Amino acid sequence: MFLDVVDLRDFYASSLGQVTRRLIRRHLRDLWPDVRRLRVLGIGYAIPFLRPFLGEAERVLATMPATQGVQGWPPEAPGLVALTEDVNLPFPDRSFDRIILCHTLENTEHSRALMREVWRVLTDDGRLVVMVPNRQGIWAHLERTPFGSGRPYSESQLRHLLRDTMFTPEMTRQALFLPPTRSRLWLAWAQGVERIGARWFPSFCGAILIEACKQLYAMPNTGVPATPGRYMALPERLGLSGPKRARPRSTTPVPHPTGPHPTVLPPDGDGA
């Protein structure tokens, strides 16, 4: 179940949230030092991490699921955020070169359908970064932050899911080794704690970030020789060759929010 957008906004506006944002941004910049002429998409609640790409990337957009609600962003410019279904993104195939997925995978009930949609809208040579709470970290076991919501992952579980949904995991980053506290002393030492934790205690980070690329070809079953003159069946959405067809509507059941309409926040700040 997704957190409400109000809770996410309030966390990233807090002192702990601001430190969290800076630490995660550094990892993203390390993975993607240059996004000039690239199209960047953030899925979930990614706006705290998209600010550095504005003005550099060709295009920056964000989507938020209806079950979470939406926050206007950026406050100083026309809105770049869309309210969507998490398993039915309103973009053509191969629309984005870089995608950030955060505060989403651990909360959705349709993780594989979500990853198929991400695969569809990512360009063939694009890159994806998935951020999830670490199952072994203290952040996943305390509900005072967004990282204590939903289903946490271990690194091996996340890599397995990526491979199963036609992605190839590449670089891994561990983040958030400081305890989830608003103590000024801990927050002042955040950079030093991150360096020590990454070197000596990588398994106990609060968040795992994995960069992945698309698998473009299906792998044959191990030990079964290919039959000459026959083609291997690929998913309909790959669109690697042949005439392009209209994309069929998803048959995956999508949960719709009941009761009040999704929360819509004005662009009074972006947590940036």
C-alpha angles and dihedrals in degrees: 000000000000122000117242114263090237091063092048093048092048093049094052090046090057125088092254091048092052091053090046090052093051093048094049092045091056091055092049092050090049089055096040109028094161125035098162112146090008130120114231127198128188118201123196112004101340102137094102087064102039099068096088090057095055111104092017105060121066089239136002122194136164134201129200125193119248091236089061101040129230137268123203114244144220100020095207099051143036111300119276098183127095129194108228146158107268093230098041112055115190096229134102121252116285094011102144136050097198128030128186116199114192138153087009116078094056091051105042123093090209104056097155094047089049092051091049089055091049089050090051098052096041117094118245092254095035130121132230128200117198119194119194136161113269112244092217097046126096092235092069092056099051119072095204091095134042088253089070092062127092129354116335121213136215117224091252092051092051093047090050091052092049092052092047091054095049100265128124112221114223125159122026127201128188119208142174106044094158115092115260094257134127092221108138090218094057093043091051090053094045097113094049092046090051092053093048093045095048091051102042109016109030093149092063100058120130096230136027122210119192124183115211140176131209125273105224100185131051116238119235119238111275113262097010112113117224116253112239115246095018129108127225115243114243130190113279092240097060093088092189096147143358129045116330117248130198111272111251117237114262114262092198109116109247119205112233121206115255127212117013123027118263115286112262117195123195119238095264091138140343104216086248 
